[in-house]
Amino acid sequence: MSILDVNLSDNFTFGEMVRTSHRHINNMPGPDETARLKKLCQEFLEPIREKFGPLWITSGFRCRELNEAIGGSSTSAHVDGCAADFVPIVQPPLLAIPTIEIVDWVVDHSGLDFDQIIDEYSSTANWIHIGMLKPGWTQPPRREALTMRQGRYFPFDRSVVTG
């Protein structure tokens, strides 16, 4: 069994939390980041999966080199193993679950102690970012909920039309 096949939680593997298309970059986290990824999977992603079904992780841990290569924020929680981007996987015959519904549930109904959640949209895709407190932060989680459109961030508003 490869390290990539090791489960960090019931439904999420180490491999999907470190996956990248940048093959020349070694995106393997250290033990501290791996422990935080495990917490992220168990305490945040599993409850979302339980409510909405399978999730596709589009970005989990990012080493600094990878984060820079993709233009990520220099303060990204991904670098610390404290954030993941994901989309719900459509399960036929069900319809796709709008990301705005998932964010709304996390913010208003889940009880999750998240630091930040973002309903993100680009010209070609949409996904959800969820982050937990980064190491060393002593304040309580911000519970910051945002929507990102065309690279700009706004307070999350359930009534915002997607696209």
Chimera marker file (.cmm) of the C-alpha trace (Angstrom):
<marker_set name="trace">
<marker id="1" x="0.000" y="0.000" z="0.000" r="1" g="1" b="0" radius="0.5"/>
<marker id="2" x="1.284" y="3.432" z="-0.945" r="1" g="1" b="0" radius="0.5"/>
<marker id="3" x="1.240" y="6.383" z="1.464" r="1" g="1" b="0" radius="0.5"/>
<marker id="4" x="-1.139" y="8.002" z="-1.034" r="1" g="1" b="0" radius="0.5"/>
<marker id="5" x="-3.718" y="5.280" z="-0.281" r="1" g="1" b="0" radius="0.5"/>
<marker id="6" x="-3.725" y="5.875" z="3.492" r="1" g="1" b="0" radius="0.5"/>
<marker id="7" x="-7.026" y="7.196" z="4.822" r="1" g="1" b="0" radius="0.5"/>
<marker id="8" x="-6.957" y="10.447" z="6.783" r="1" g="1" b="0" radius="0.5"/>
<marker id="9" x="-10.642" y="9.915" z="7.626" r="1" g="1" b="0" radius="0.5"/>
<marker id="10" x="-13.358" y="7.455" z="6.661" r="1" g="1" b="0" radius="0.5"/>
<marker id="11" x="-13.729" y="8.849" z="3.137" r="1" g="1" b="0" radius="0.5"/>
<marker id="12" x="-10.653" y="10.953" z="2.343" r="1" g="1" b="0" radius="0.5"/>
<marker id="13" x="-7.177" y="9.695" z="1.473" r="1" g="1" b="0" radius="0.5"/>
<marker id="14" x="-3.776" y="11.264" z="1.853" r="1" g="1" b="0" radius="0.5"/>
<marker id="15" x="-3.395" y="11.100" z="-1.935" r="1" g="1" b="0" radius="0.5"/>
<marker id="16" x="-6.415" y="13.228" z="-2.708" r="1" g="1" b="0" radius="0.5"/>
<marker id="17" x="-5.292" y="15.842" z="-0.186" r="1" g="1" b="0" radius="0.5"/>
<marker id="18" x="-1.851" y="16.255" z="-1.840" r="1" g="1" b="0" radius="0.5"/>
<marker id="19" x="-2.789" y="15.681" z="-5.501" r="1" g="1" b="0" radius="0.5"/>
<marker id="20" x="-1.445" y="18.167" z="-8.037" r="1" g="1" b="0" radius="0.5"/>
<marker id="21" x="-1.051" y="18.327" z="-11.809" r="1" g="1" b="0" radius="0.5"/>
<marker id="22" x="2.366" y="19.986" z="-11.318" r="1" g="1" b="0" radius="0.5"/>
<marker id="23" x="4.321" y="16.722" z="-11.510" r="1" g="1" b="0" radius="0.5"/>
<marker id="24" x="7.728" y="18.373" z="-11.137" r="1" g="1" b="0" radius="0.5"/>
<marker id="25" x="6.816" y="19.703" z="-7.670" r="1" g="1" b="0" radius="0.5"/>
<marker id="26" x="7.175" y="17.455" z="-4.619" r="1" g="1" b="0" radius="0.5"/>
<marker id="27" x="3.954" y="18.307" z="-2.776" r="1" g="1" b="0" radius="0.5"/>
<marker id="28" x="4.466" y="16.081" z="0.255" r="1" g="1" b="0" radius="0.5"/>
<marker id="29" x="3.622" y="17.645" z="3.637" r="1" g="1" b="0" radius="0.5"/>
<marker id="30" x="5.562" y="17.179" z="6.835" r="1" g="1" b="0" radius="0.5"/>
<marker id="31" x="4.120" y="15.474" z="9.920" r="1" g="1" b="0" radius="0.5"/>
<marker id="32" x="2.569" y="18.669" z="11.339" r="1" g="1" b="0" radius="0.5"/>
<marker id="33" x="0.785" y="19.508" z="8.083" r="1" g="1" b="0" radius="0.5"/>
<marker id="34" x="-0.337" y="15.870" z="7.747" r="1" g="1" b="0" radius="0.5"/>
<marker id="35" x="-1.854" y="15.958" z="11.243" r="1" g="1" b="0" radius="0.5"/>
<marker id="36" x="-3.750" y="19.146" z="10.328" r="1" g="1" b="0" radius="0.5"/>
<marker id="37" x="-4.963" y="17.580" z="7.071" r="1" g="1" b="0" radius="0.5"/>
<marker id="38" x="-6.300" y="14.666" z="9.099" r="1" g="1" b="0" radius="0.5"/>
<marker id="39" x="-8.181" y="17.069" z="11.380" r="1" g="1" b="0" radius="0.5"/>
<marker id="40" x="-9.500" y="18.980" z="8.349" r="1" g="1" b="0" radius="0.5"/>
<marker id="41" x="-10.808" y="15.748" z="6.814" r="1" g="1" b="0" radius="0.5"/>
<marker id="42" x="-12.327" y="14.373" z="10.018" r="1" g="1" b="0" radius="0.5"/>
<marker id="43" x="-13.846" y="17.527" z="11.501" r="1" g="1" b="0" radius="0.5"/>
<marker id="44" x="-14.833" y="19.542" z="8.422" r="1" g="1" b="0" radius="0.5"/>
<marker id="45" x="-14.964" y="17.537" z="5.196" r="1" g="1" b="0" radius="0.5"/>
<marker id="46" x="-16.600" y="14.407" z="6.659" r="1" g="1" b="0" radius="0.5"/>
<marker id="47" x="-19.637" y="16.292" z="8.071" r="1" g="1" b="0" radius="0.5"/>
<marker id="48" x="-20.103" y="18.066" z="4.727" r="1" g="1" b="0" radius="0.5"/>
<marker id="49" x="-19.837" y="14.737" z="2.899" r="1" g="1" b="0" radius="0.5"/>
<marker id="50" x="-22.315" y="13.150" z="5.301" r="1" g="1" b="0" radius="0.5"/>
<marker id="51" x="-24.855" y="15.860" z="4.491" r="1" g="1" b="0" radius="0.5"/>
<marker id="52" x="-24.259" y="16.292" z="0.730" r="1" g="1" b="0" radius="0.5"/>
<marker id="53" x="-22.581" y="13.111" z="-0.490" r="1" g="1" b="0" radius="0.5"/>
<marker id="54" x="-19.171" y="12.522" z="-2.062" r="1" g="1" b="0" radius="0.5"/>
<marker id="55" x="-16.814" y="15.453" z="-2.591" r="1" g="1" b="0" radius="0.5"/>
<marker id="56" x="-14.014" y="15.914" z="-5.123" r="1" g="1" b="0" radius="0.5"/>
<marker id="57" x="-10.999" y="17.621" z="-3.553" r="1" g="1" b="0" radius="0.5"/>
<marker id="58" x="-9.618" y="20.045" z="-6.141" r="1" g="1" b="0" radius="0.5"/>
<marker id="59" x="-6.885" y="21.406" z="-3.873" r="1" g="1" b="0" radius="0.5"/>
<marker id="60" x="-5.755" y="20.316" z="-0.427" r="1" g="1" b="0" radius="0.5"/>
<marker id="61" x="-2.238" y="20.744" z="0.896" r="1" g="1" b="0" radius="0.5"/>
<marker id="62" x="0.069" y="22.979" z="-1.159" r="1" g="1" b="0" radius="0.5"/>
<marker id="63" x="3.770" y="23.211" z="-0.456" r="1" g="1" b="0" radius="0.5"/>
<marker id="64" x="5.093" y="26.765" z="-0.832" r="1" g="1" b="0" radius="0.5"/>
<marker id="65" x="6.541" y="26.011" z="-4.284" r="1" g="1" b="0" radius="0.5"/>
<marker id="66" x="3.188" y="24.719" z="-5.546" r="1" g="1" b="0" radius="0.5"/>
<marker id="67" x="1.273" y="27.571" z="-3.935" r="1" g="1" b="0" radius="0.5"/>
<marker id="68" x="3.527" y="30.093" z="-5.710" r="1" g="1" b="0" radius="0.5"/>
<marker id="69" x="3.288" y="28.194" z="-9.012" r="1" g="1" b="0" radius="0.5"/>
<marker id="70" x="-0.501" y="28.446" z="-9.047" r="1" g="1" b="0" radius="0.5"/>
<marker id="71" x="-0.601" y="32.049" z="-7.834" r="1" g="1" b="0" radius="0.5"/>
<marker id="72" x="-1.970" y="31.248" z="-4.370" r="1" g="1" b="0" radius="0.5"/>
<marker id="73" x="-1.975" y="33.792" z="-1.564" r="1" g="1" b="0" radius="0.5"/>
<marker id="74" x="1.264" y="33.994" z="0.412" r="1" g="1" b="0" radius="0.5"/>
<marker id="75" x="-0.840" y="33.561" z="3.568" r="1" g="1" b="0" radius="0.5"/>
<marker id="76" x="-2.863" y="30.610" z="2.204" r="1" g="1" b="0" radius="0.5"/>
<marker id="77" x="-4.097" y="28.130" z="4.793" r="1" g="1" b="0" radius="0.5"/>
<marker id="78" x="-3.457" y="25.400" z="2.196" r="1" g="1" b="0" radius="0.5"/>
<marker id="79" x="0.291" y="25.716" z="2.906" r="1" g="1" b="0" radius="0.5"/>
<marker id="80" x="-0.296" y="24.799" z="6.554" r="1" g="1" b="0" radius="0.5"/>
<marker id="81" x="-2.591" y="21.853" z="5.770" r="1" g="1" b="0" radius="0.5"/>
<marker id="82" x="-5.547" y="23.863" z="7.083" r="1" g="1" b="0" radius="0.5"/>
<marker id="83" x="-7.689" y="24.289" z="3.951" r="1" g="1" b="0" radius="0.5"/>
<marker id="84" x="-9.264" y="22.398" z="1.081" r="1" g="1" b="0" radius="0.5"/>
<marker id="85" x="-11.107" y="23.359" z="-2.074" r="1" g="1" b="0" radius="0.5"/>
<marker id="86" x="-13.801" y="20.954" z="-3.221" r="1" g="1" b="0" radius="0.5"/>
<marker id="87" x="-16.885" y="20.397" z="-5.337" r="1" g="1" b="0" radius="0.5"/>
<marker id="88" x="-19.770" y="18.013" z="-4.717" r="1" g="1" b="0" radius="0.5"/>
<marker id="89" x="-19.793" y="14.921" z="-6.936" r="1" g="1" b="0" radius="0.5"/>
<marker id="90" x="-23.077" y="14.515" z="-8.789" r="1" g="1" b="0" radius="0.5"/>
<marker id="91" x="-24.726" y="11.196" z="-7.971" r="1" g="1" b="0" radius="0.5"/>
<marker id="92" x="-27.204" y="10.198" z="-10.720" r="1" g="1" b="0" radius="0.5"/>
<marker id="93" x="-30.166" y="10.377" z="-10.797" r="1" g="1" b="0" radius="0.5"/>
<marker id="94" x="-29.797" y="13.395" z="-8.494" r="1" g="1" b="0" radius="0.5"/>
<marker id="95" x="-29.171" y="16.879" z="-9.790" r="1" g="1" b="0" radius="0.5"/>
<marker id="96" x="-25.990" y="18.787" z="-9.040" r="1" g="1" b="0" radius="0.5"/>
<marker id="97" x="-25.986" y="20.467" z="-5.643" r="1" g="1" b="0" radius="0.5"/>
<marker id="98" x="-25.299" y="24.190" z="-5.988" r="1" g="1" b="0" radius="0.5"/>
<marker id="99" x="-22.232" y="25.182" z="-3.999" r="1" g="1" b="0" radius="0.5"/>
<marker id="100" x="-24.180" y="28.089" z="-2.537" r="1" g="1" b="0" radius="0.5"/>
<marker id="101" x="-26.442" y="25.553" z="-0.746" r="1" g="1" b="0" radius="0.5"/>
<marker id="102" x="-23.449" y="23.821" z="0.812" r="1" g="1" b="0" radius="0.5"/>
<marker id="103" x="-21.933" y="27.101" z="1.993" r="1" g="1" b="0" radius="0.5"/>
<marker id="104" x="-25.293" y="28.194" z="3.381" r="1" g="1" b="0" radius="0.5"/>
<marker id="105" x="-25.578" y="24.926" z="5.351" r="1" g="1" b="0" radius="0.5"/>
<marker id="106" x="-22.030" y="25.193" z="6.707" r="1" g="1" b="0" radius="0.5"/>
<marker id="107" x="-22.582" y="28.812" z="7.797" r="1" g="1" b="0" radius="0.5"/>
<marker id="108" x="-26.078" y="28.578" z="9.256" r="1" g="1" b="0" radius="0.5"/>
<marker id="109" x="-26.813" y="24.959" z="10.146" r="1" g="1" b="0" radius="0.5"/>
<marker id="110" x="-23.716" y="22.765" z="10.480" r="1" g="1" b="0" radius="0.5"/>
<marker id="111" x="-22.216" y="23.956" z="13.751" r="1" g="1" b="0" radius="0.5"/>
<marker id="112" x="-18.757" y="23.548" z="12.196" r="1" g="1" b="0" radius="0.5"/>
<marker id="113" x="-16.112" y="25.742" z="13.773" r="1" g="1" b="0" radius="0.5"/>
<marker id="114" x="-14.607" y="26.884" z="10.448" r="1" g="1" b="0" radius="0.5"/>
<marker id="115" x="-12.300" y="29.861" z="10.095" r="1" g="1" b="0" radius="0.5"/>
<marker id="116" x="-13.219" y="30.711" z="6.510" r="1" g="1" b="0" radius="0.5"/>
<marker id="117" x="-15.518" y="29.393" z="3.818" r="1" g="1" b="0" radius="0.5"/>
<marker id="118" x="-15.720" y="30.819" z="0.301" r="1" g="1" b="0" radius="0.5"/>
<marker id="119" x="-18.145" y="30.118" z="-2.542" r="1" g="1" b="0" radius="0.5"/>
<marker id="120" x="-15.667" y="30.679" z="-5.398" r="1" g="1" b="0" radius="0.5"/>
<marker id="121" x="-16.367" y="31.291" z="-9.070" r="1" g="1" b="0" radius="0.5"/>
<marker id="122" x="-14.036" y="31.726" z="-12.033" r="1" g="1" b="0" radius="0.5"/>
<marker id="123" x="-14.943" y="32.075" z="-15.688" r="1" g="1" b="0" radius="0.5"/>
<marker id="124" x="-14.801" y="28.285" z="-16.090" r="1" g="1" b="0" radius="0.5"/>
<marker id="125" x="-15.588" y="26.689" z="-12.726" r="1" g="1" b="0" radius="0.5"/>
<marker id="126" x="-16.980" y="27.058" z="-9.258" r="1" g="1" b="0" radius="0.5"/>
<marker id="127" x="-15.886" y="25.414" z="-6.028" r="1" g="1" b="0" radius="0.5"/>
<marker id="128" x="-15.881" y="25.794" z="-2.248" r="1" g="1" b="0" radius="0.5"/>
<marker id="129" x="-12.900" y="26.692" z="-0.088" r="1" g="1" b="0" radius="0.5"/>
<marker id="130" x="-13.033" y="25.738" z="3.583" r="1" g="1" b="0" radius="0.5"/>
<marker id="131" x="-10.338" y="26.542" z="6.098" r="1" g="1" b="0" radius="0.5"/>
<marker id="132" x="-9.736" y="25.945" z="9.780" r="1" g="1" b="0" radius="0.5"/>
<marker id="133" x="-7.564" y="27.991" z="12.126" r="1" g="1" b="0" radius="0.5"/>
<marker id="134" x="-3.893" y="28.051" z="11.202" r="1" g="1" b="0" radius="0.5"/>
<marker id="135" x="-1.315" y="26.953" z="13.785" r="1" g="1" b="0" radius="0.5"/>
<marker id="136" x="-0.356" y="29.584" z="16.311" r="1" g="1" b="0" radius="0.5"/>
<marker id="137" x="-3.565" y="31.584" z="15.980" r="1" g="1" b="0" radius="0.5"/>
<marker id="138" x="-4.992" y="32.155" z="19.432" r="1" g="1" b="0" radius="0.5"/>
<marker id="139" x="-8.244" y="33.907" z="18.612" r="1" g="1" b="0" radius="0.5"/>
<marker id="140" x="-11.416" y="31.915" z="17.961" r="1" g="1" b="0" radius="0.5"/>
<marker id="141" x="-12.216" y="30.968" z="14.348" r="1" g="1" b="0" radius="0.5"/>
<marker id="142" x="-13.455" y="33.990" z="12.378" r="1" g="1" b="0" radius="0.5"/>
<marker id="143" x="-16.373" y="32.105" z="10.792" r="1" g="1" b="0" radius="0.5"/>
<marker id="144" x="-15.775" y="34.330" z="7.774" r="1" g="1" b="0" radius="0.5"/>
<marker id="145" x="-18.095" y="33.506" z="4.859" r="1" g="1" b="0" radius="0.5"/>
<marker id="146" x="-17.336" y="35.016" z="1.452" r="1" g="1" b="0" radius="0.5"/>
<marker id="147" x="-18.283" y="34.792" z="-2.196" r="1" g="1" b="0" radius="0.5"/>
<marker id="148" x="-15.586" y="35.270" z="-4.834" r="1" g="1" b="0" radius="0.5"/>
<marker id="149" x="-16.494" y="36.481" z="-8.329" r="1" g="1" b="0" radius="0.5"/>
<marker id="150" x="-13.985" y="37.534" z="-10.993" r="1" g="1" b="0" radius="0.5"/>
<marker id="151" x="-11.194" y="37.597" z="-8.410" r="1" g="1" b="0" radius="0.5"/>
<marker id="152" x="-13.073" y="39.891" z="-6.015" r="1" g="1" b="0" radius="0.5"/>
<marker id="153" x="-14.353" y="38.892" z="-2.585" r="1" g="1" b="0" radius="0.5"/>
<marker id="154" x="-17.706" y="39.889" z="-1.085" r="1" g="1" b="0" radius="0.5"/>
<marker id="155" x="-19.545" y="38.884" z="2.101" r="1" g="1" b="0" radius="0.5"/>
<marker id="156" x="-21.460" y="35.649" z="1.471" r="1" g="1" b="0" radius="0.5"/>
<marker id="157" x="-25.068" y="36.295" z="0.550" r="1" g="1" b="0" radius="0.5"/>
<marker id="158" x="-27.399" y="33.346" z="-0.095" r="1" g="1" b="0" radius="0.5"/>
<marker id="159" x="-29.419" y="35.506" z="-2.506" r="1" g="1" b="0" radius="0.5"/>
<marker id="160" x="-26.455" y="36.220" z="-4.842" r="1" g="1" b="0" radius="0.5"/>
<marker id="161" x="-27.083" y="34.802" z="-8.303" r="1" g="1" b="0" radius="0.5"/>
<marker id="162" x="-24.351" y="32.372" z="-9.313" r="1" g="1" b="0" radius="0.5"/>
<marker id="163" x="-22.286" y="32.612" z="-12.450" r="1" g="1" b="0" radius="0.5"/>
<link id1="1" id2="2" r="1" g="1" b="0" radius="0.2"/>
<link id1="2" id2="3" r="1" g="1" b="0" radius="0.2"/>
<link id1="3" id2="4" r="1" g="1" b="0" radius="0.2"/>
<link id1="4" id2="5" r="1" g="1" b="0" radius="0.2"/>
<link id1="5" id2="6" r="1" g="1" b="0" radius="0.2"/>
<link id1="6" id2="7" r="1" g="1" b="0" radius="0.2"/>
<link id1="7" id2="8" r="1" g="1" b="0" radius="0.2"/>
<link id1="8" id2="9" r="1" g="1" b="0" radius="0.2"/>
<link id1="9" id2="10" r="1" g="1" b="0" radius="0.2"/>
<link id1="10" id2="11" r="1" g="1" b="0" radius="0.2"/>
<link id1="11" id2="12" r="1" g="1" b="0" radius="0.2"/>
<link id1="12" id2="13" r="1" g="1" b="0" radius="0.2"/>
<link id1="13" id2="14" r="1" g="1" b="0" radius="0.2"/>
<link id1="14" id2="15" r="1" g="1" b="0" radius="0.2"/>
<link id1="15" id2="16" r="1" g="1" b="0" radius="0.2"/>
<link id1="16" id2="17" r="1" g="1" b="0" radius="0.2"/>
<link id1="17" id2="18" r="1" g="1" b="0" radius="0.2"/>
<link id1="18" id2="19" r="1" g="1" b="0" radius="0.2"/>
<link id1="19" id2="20" r="1" g="1" b="0" radius="0.2"/>
<link id1="20" id2="21" r="1" g="1" b="0" radius="0.2"/>
<link id1="21" id2="22" r="1" g="1" b="0" radius="0.2"/>
<link id1="22" id2="23" r="1" g="1" b="0" radius="0.2"/>
<link id1="23" id2="24" r="1" g="1" b="0" radius="0.2"/>
<link id1="24" id2="25" r="1" g="1" b="0" radius="0.2"/>
<link id1="25" id2="26" r="1" g="1" b="0" radius="0.2"/>
<link id1="26" id2="27" r="1" g="1" b="0" radius="0.2"/>
<link id1="27" id2="28" r="1" g="1" b="0" radius="0.2"/>
<link id1="28" id2="29" r="1" g="1" b="0" radius="0.2"/>
<link id1="29" id2="30" r="1" g="1" b="0" radius="0.2"/>
<link id1="30" id2="31" r="1" g="1" b="0" radius="0.2"/>
<link id1="31" id2="32" r="1" g="1" b="0" radius="0.2"/>
<link id1="32" id2="33" r="1" g="1" b="0" radius="0.2"/>
<link id1="33" id2="34" r="1" g="1" b="0" radius="0.2"/>
<link id1="34" id2="35" r="1" g="1" b="0" radius="0.2"/>
<link id1="35" id2="36" r="1" g="1" b="0" radius="0.2"/>
<link id1="36" id2="37" r="1" g="1" b="0" radius="0.2"/>
<link id1="37" id2="38" r="1" g="1" b="0" radius="0.2"/>
<link id1="38" id2="39" r="1" g="1" b="0" radius="0.2"/>
<link id1="39" id2="40" r="1" g="1" b="0" radius="0.2"/>
<link id1="40" id2="41" r="1" g="1" b="0" radius="0.2"/>
<link id1="41" id2="42" r="1" g="1" b="0" radius="0.2"/>
<link id1="42" id2="43" r="1" g="1" b="0" radius="0.2"/>
<link id1="43" id2="44" r="1" g="1" b="0" radius="0.2"/>
<link id1="44" id2="45" r="1" g="1" b="0" radius="0.2"/>
<link id1="45" id2="46" r="1" g="1" b="0" radius="0.2"/>
<link id1="46" id2="47" r="1" g="1" b="0" radius="0.2"/>
<link id1="47" id2="48" r="1" g="1" b="0" radius="0.2"/>
<link id1="48" id2="49" r="1" g="1" b="0" radius="0.2"/>
<link id1="49" id2="50" r="1" g="1" b="0" radius="0.2"/>
<link id1="50" id2="51" r="1" g="1" b="0" radius="0.2"/>
<link id1="51" id2="52" r="1" g="1" b="0" radius="0.2"/>
<link id1="52" id2="53" r="1" g="1" b="0" radius="0.2"/>
<link id1="53" id2="54" r="1" g="1" b="0" radius="0.2"/>
<link id1="54" id2="55" r="1" g="1" b="0" radius="0.2"/>
<link id1="55" id2="56" r="1" g="1" b="0" radius="0.2"/>
<link id1="56" id2="57" r="1" g="1" b="0" radius="0.2"/>
<link id1="57" id2="58" r="1" g="1" b="0" radius="0.2"/>
<link id1="58" id2="59" r="1" g="1" b="0" radius="0.2"/>
<link id1="59" id2="60" r="1" g="1" b="0" radius="0.2"/>
<link id1="60" id2="61" r="1" g="1" b="0" radius="0.2"/>
<link id1="61" id2="62" r="1" g="1" b="0" radius="0.2"/>
<link id1="62" id2="63" r="1" g="1" b="0" radius="0.2"/>
<link id1="63" id2="64" r="1" g="1" b="0" radius="0.2"/>
<link id1="64" id2="65" r="1" g="1" b="0" radius="0.2"/>
<link id1="65" id2="66" r="1" g="1" b="0" radius="0.2"/>
<link id1="66" id2="67" r="1" g="1" b="0" radius="0.2"/>
<link id1="67" id2="68" r="1" g="1" b="0" radius="0.2"/>
<link id1="68" id2="69" r="1" g="1" b="0" radius="0.2"/>
<link id1="69" id2="70" r="1" g="1" b="0" radius="0.2"/>
<link id1="70" id2="71" r="1" g="1" b="0" radius="0.2"/>
<link id1="71" id2="72" r="1" g="1" b="0" radius="0.2"/>
<link id1="72" id2="73" r="1" g="1" b="0" radius="0.2"/>
<link id1="73" id2="74" r="1" g="1" b="0" radius="0.2"/>
<link id1="74" id2="75" r="1" g="1" b="0" radius="0.2"/>
<link id1="75" id2="76" r="1" g="1" b="0" radius="0.2"/>
<link id1="76" id2="77" r="1" g="1" b="0" radius="0.2"/>
<link id1="77" id2="78" r="1" g="1" b="0" radius="0.2"/>
<link id1="78" id2="79" r="1" g="1" b="0" radius="0.2"/>
<link id1="79" id2="80" r="1" g="1" b="0" radius="0.2"/>
<link id1="80" id2="81" r="1" g="1" b="0" radius="0.2"/>
<link id1="81" id2="82" r="1" g="1" b="0" radius="0.2"/>
<link id1="82" id2="83" r="1" g="1" b="0" radius="0.2"/>
<link id1="83" id2="84" r="1" g="1" b="0" radius="0.2"/>
<link id1="84" id2="85" r="1" g="1" b="0" radius="0.2"/>
<link id1="85" id2="86" r="1" g="1" b="0" radius="0.2"/>
<link id1="86" id2="87" r="1" g="1" b="0" radius="0.2"/>
<link id1="87" id2="88" r="1" g="1" b="0" radius="0.2"/>
<link id1="88" id2="89" r="1" g="1" b="0" radius="0.2"/>
<link id1="89" id2="90" r="1" g="1" b="0" radius="0.2"/>
<link id1="90" id2="91" r="1" g="1" b="0" radius="0.2"/>
<link id1="91" id2="92" r="1" g="1" b="0" radius="0.2"/>
<link id1="92" id2="93" r="1" g="1" b="0" radius="0.2"/>
<link id1="93" id2="94" r="1" g="1" b="0" radius="0.2"/>
<link id1="94" id2="95" r="1" g="1" b="0" radius="0.2"/>
<link id1="95" id2="96" r="1" g="1" b="0" radius="0.2"/>
<link id1="96" id2="97" r="1" g="1" b="0" radius="0.2"/>
<link id1="97" id2="98" r="1" g="1" b="0" radius="0.2"/>
<link id1="98" id2="99" r="1" g="1" b="0" radius="0.2"/>
<link id1="99" id2="100" r="1" g="1" b="0" radius="0.2"/>
<link id1="100" id2="101" r="1" g="1" b="0" radius="0.2"/>
<link id1="101" id2="102" r="1" g="1" b="0" radius="0.2"/>
<link id1="102" id2="103" r="1" g="1" b="0" radius="0.2"/>
<link id1="103" id2="104" r="1" g="1" b="0" radius="0.2"/>
<link id1="104" id2="105" r="1" g="1" b="0" radius="0.2"/>
<link id1="105" id2="106" r="1" g="1" b="0" radius="0.2"/>
<link id1="106" id2="107" r="1" g="1" b="0" radius="0.2"/>
<link id1="107" id2="108" r="1" g="1" b="0" radius="0.2"/>
<link id1="108" id2="109" r="1" g="1" b="0" radius="0.2"/>
<link id1="109" id2="110" r="1" g="1" b="0" radius="0.2"/>
<link id1="110" id2="111" r="1" g="1" b="0" radius="0.2"/>
<link id1="111" id2="112" r="1" g="1" b="0" radius="0.2"/>
<link id1="112" id2="113" r="1" g="1" b="0" radius="0.2"/>
<link id1="113" id2="114" r="1" g="1" b="0" radius="0.2"/>
<link id1="114" id2="115" r="1" g="1" b="0" radius="0.2"/>
<link id1="115" id2="116" r="1" g="1" b="0" radius="0.2"/>
<link id1="116" id2="117" r="1" g="1" b="0" radius="0.2"/>
<link id1="117" id2="118" r="1" g="1" b="0" radius="0.2"/>
<link id1="118" id2="119" r="1" g="1" b="0" radius="0.2"/>
<link id1="119" id2="120" r="1" g="1" b="0" radius="0.2"/>
<link id1="120" id2="121" r="1" g="1" b="0" radius="0.2"/>
<link id1="121" id2="122" r="1" g="1" b="0" radius="0.2"/>
<link id1="122" id2="123" r="1" g="1" b="0" radius="0.2"/>
<link id1="123" id2="124" r="1" g="1" b="0" radius="0.2"/>
<link id1="124" id2="125" r="1" g="1" b="0" radius="0.2"/>
<link id1="125" id2="126" r="1" g="1" b="0" radius="0.2"/>
<link id1="126" id2="127" r="1" g="1" b="0" radius="0.2"/>
<link id1="127" id2="128" r="1" g="1" b="0" radius="0.2"/>
<link id1="128" id2="129" r="1" g="1" b="0" radius="0.2"/>
<link id1="129" id2="130" r="1" g="1" b="0" radius="0.2"/>
<link id1="130" id2="131" r="1" g="1" b="0" radius="0.2"/>
<link id1="131" id2="132" r="1" g="1" b="0" radius="0.2"/>
<link id1="132" id2="133" r="1" g="1" b="0" radius="0.2"/>
<link id1="133" id2="134" r="1" g="1" b="0" radius="0.2"/>
<link id1="134" id2="135" r="1" g="1" b="0" radius="0.2"/>
<link id1="135" id2="136" r="1" g="1" b="0" radius="0.2"/>
<link id1="136" id2="137" r="1" g="1" b="0" radius="0.2"/>
<link id1="137" id2="138" r="1" g="1" b="0" radius="0.2"/>
<link id1="138" id2="139" r="1" g="1" b="0" radius="0.2"/>
<link id1="139" id2="140" r="1" g="1" b="0" radius="0.2"/>
<link id1="140" id2="141" r="1" g="1" b="0" radius="0.2"/>
<link id1="141" id2="142" r="1" g="1" b="0" radius="0.2"/>
<link id1="142" id2="143" r="1" g="1" b="0" radius="0.2"/>
<link id1="143" id2="144" r="1" g="1" b="0" radius="0.2"/>
<link id1="144" id2="145" r="1" g="1" b="0" radius="0.2"/>
<link id1="145" id2="146" r="1" g="1" b="0" radius="0.2"/>
<link id1="146" id2="147" r="1" g="1" b="0" radius="0.2"/>
<link id1="147" id2="148" r="1" g="1" b="0" radius="0.2"/>
<link id1="148" id2="149" r="1" g="1" b="0" radius="0.2"/>
<link id1="149" id2="150" r="1" g="1" b="0" radius="0.2"/>
<link id1="150" id2="151" r="1" g="1" b="0" radius="0.2"/>
<link id1="151" id2="152" r="1" g="1" b="0" radius="0.2"/>
<link id1="152" id2="153" r="1" g="1" b="0" radius="0.2"/>
<link id1="153" id2="154" r="1" g="1" b="0" radius="0.2"/>
<link id1="154" id2="155" r="1" g="1" b="0" radius="0.2"/>
<link id1="155" id2="156" r="1" g="1" b="0" radius="0.2"/>
<link id1="156" id2="157" r="1" g="1" b="0" radius="0.2"/>
<link id1="157" id2="158" r="1" g="1" b="0" radius="0.2"/>
<link id1="158" id2="159" r="1" g="1" b="0" radius="0.2"/>
<link id1="159" id2="160" r="1" g="1" b="0" radius="0.2"/>
<link id1="160" id2="161" r="1" g="1" b="0" radius="0.2"/>
<link id1="161" id2="162" r="1" g="1" b="0" radius="0.2"/>
<link id1="162" id2="163" r="1" g="1" b="0" radius="0.2"/>
</marker_set>
